[in-house]
């Protein structure tokens, strides 16, 4: 998810996206522990997406 897409979401949508992204990250980590992923860079992209979302939530709370 790009930063421009993140800015368009509401706060409730941001919290929902964070929850779903964290769940998918946990699922990917578990799958990678059992058998290697075809594309292990997915872990990095999901982790960075979570960071983008939480940063936007924090930014909005401070305003």
C-alpha positions as CSV (number, residue, x, y, z in Angstrom):
1,X,0.0,0.0,0.0
2,X,1.4,3.3,-1.0
3,X,1.6,6.4,1.2
4,X,-0.9,8.2,-1.0
5,X,-3.4,5.4,-0.5
6,X,-2.8,5.5,3.3
7,X,-3.6,9.2,3.5
8,X,-7.0,8.8,1.9
9,X,-8.2,6.3,4.6
10,X,-10.2,7.2,7.6
11,X,-8.9,6.5,11.1
12,X,-11.3,3.5,11.5
13,X,-10.1,2.1,8.2
14,X,-6.5,2.6,9.2
15,X,-7.0,0.6,12.4
16,X,-8.8,-2.1,10.4
17,X,-6.0,-2.3,7.9
18,X,-3.4,-2.5,10.7
19,X,-5.2,-5.4,12.2
20,X,-5.5,-7.3,8.9
21,X,-1.9,-6.6,8.0
22,X,-0.6,-7.8,11.3
23,X,-2.6,-11.0,10.9
24,X,-1.3,-11.6,7.4
25,X,2.3,-10.9,8.7
26,X,1.8,-13.5,11.4
27,X,0.5,-16.0,8.8
28,X,3.4,-15.3,6.5
29,X,5.9,-15.7,9.3
30,X,4.4,-19.1,10.3
31,X,4.4,-20.3,6.7
32,X,8.0,-19.2,6.2
33,X,9.0,-21.0,9.4
34,X,7.5,-24.3,8.1
35,X,8.5,-24.1,4.5
36,X,10.4,-21.2,2.8
37,X,8.3,-18.7,1.0
38,X,8.6,-18.3,-2.8
39,X,9.1,-14.6,-2.3
40,X,10.5,-13.9,1.2
41,X,10.5,-10.1,0.4
42,X,6.7,-10.3,1.1
43,X,7.6,-10.2,4.8
44,X,9.4,-6.9,4.4
45,X,6.6,-5.3,2.3
46,X,3.9,-6.3,4.8
47,X,6.1,-5.1,7.7
48,X,6.7,-1.7,6.0
49,X,3.0,-1.4,5.2
50,X,2.2,-1.9,8.9
51,X,4.7,0.8,9.7
52,X,3.2,3.2,7.2
53,X,-0.3,2.7,8.7
54,X,0.8,3.1,12.3
55,X,2.8,6.2,11.4
56,X,-0.3,7.8,9.8
57,X,-2.4,6.9,12.8
58,X,0.1,8.5,15.2
59,X,0.4,11.6,12.9
60,X,-3.3,12.1,13.0
61,X,-3.5,11.6,16.8
62,X,-0.9,14.4,17.3
63,X,-2.8,16.9,15.1
